[in-house]
Amino acid sequence: MKRTSLIASAVLATLATGSIASAATLTALSSFAGDGWLAPGEGGATWLDTGNNTRGMAYNPTTGNVIVVSRAGGNNIRVVNGTSGVPTGTLNLGTGVITGGTFTINTVGIAGDGAIYVNNLAGSTNVTGMKIYRWANESATPTTFVNTTTVTSVNMGASTAVPRLGDSLDVIGSGSATRIVAGFNATNGLVAPVAPVAGTVNGYVVYDSAGALTAVNPITGANNGDFRLGLTFGATANDVLGKQTSAAVRLTSYSGSTGTLNSSFTTVNGSAMAMDYTSINGTPYLAVLDATSSVVRVYDMTNSLAPSTVAGPFTTTSGTLTGNANATGSLKWGAITQLDPYTWQGVIYAMSTNQGLQAMVFTVPEPTVLGAVAGLGLVALRRRKA
């Protein structure tokens, strides 16, 4: 009887720490291009290229489509069916609206109400200007949402340089609660031989629903460019996570222009960059994409000081992939559904530049420990009666 009680106690303790659970899985969304991977040029999709021209991608929660920004063969913003992987059209670029920039269009983010935001790449923000364009929906014509050559309140230390913006973008909320974040890159637009002082160009800018800018910079403890490639809002619009290759994920929060580094953690794959945060059935998850191999891993962020890998490494790609020397690309969570009282699924779209567009399914099944605990409880009860 004592032994049974000890076993039951051990299992209950394990349940409390969350150590025993059915393994979450990543599998290909086979309906998407037949195998979960729309390879560069597949089916005539030459806009999905291997020439470093396709870097931005996002999921539209109001239509279920994936929006892909490409400069291959000219500026175009493709609409791709998120279930089948079939391109269905392009966004209207308007007339004389989308102009300027180091790259005229580069990355994209989509609000909860389906409003689409596409930014340029401003290698030197006081020369080319940071621009963000807005489409109210997939059928709309664009308007200029942001157009500024001045990024205010940025401490550049002893440098005469200005920050580069537009390599990363994320959007959260909808309507008047919409917030947009873009991360600084400190390596471009420099006036030689002066370079930014370490830790002076390490944050991000946040735009509200009216396009008003707040520069959250510098952030004590972060390195220059920590938000330049991987960037995502966290649990709220005041939580921002950043990542550059060969560096830790930075988990920050901000209030006004003041940013706080709350914690950092190292991903399994050092060349990870693009990432996206979500919550499934109350559990926070961070999906991260490897720029080199197109491998995806999912982390449980319940303990932000020590996140745990719960799924991956996984990729739907095959064969020899074209290199991604710029480490650019995008990863976004798609639809999240509850299959039964215990099982949840979330679709992930991942696009490492030059390596095509992937679609995969993250499944969180019922924890097996519940059945084990119930069974041990019955055994213990029976033995007590005996």
Secondary structure, DSSP 8 states (H G I E B T S, - for coil): -HHHHHHHHHHHHHHHHT------EEEE-TTSTTTTEE-TTGGG-TTS-SSS-EEEEEE-TTT-EEEEEE-TTS-EEEEEETTT--EEEE---TTTTS--SSEEEEEEEE-TTS-EEEEEEBSSTTTT-EEEEEESSTTS--EEEEEES--TT---TT-----EEEEEEEEES-GGG-EEEEEEE-SSS--TT----TTSS--EEEE-TT--EEEE---TT--TTTTSSEEEE-SSTTEEEEE-TTS-EEEEEEETTEEEEEEEE--SSTTEEEEEEEEETTEEEEEEEETTT--EEEEE-SSTTS-EEEEEEE-S--S-----TT--EEEEEEEEEE-SSS-EEEEEEEEETTS-EEEEEEEE---THHHHHHHHHHHHHHHHH-
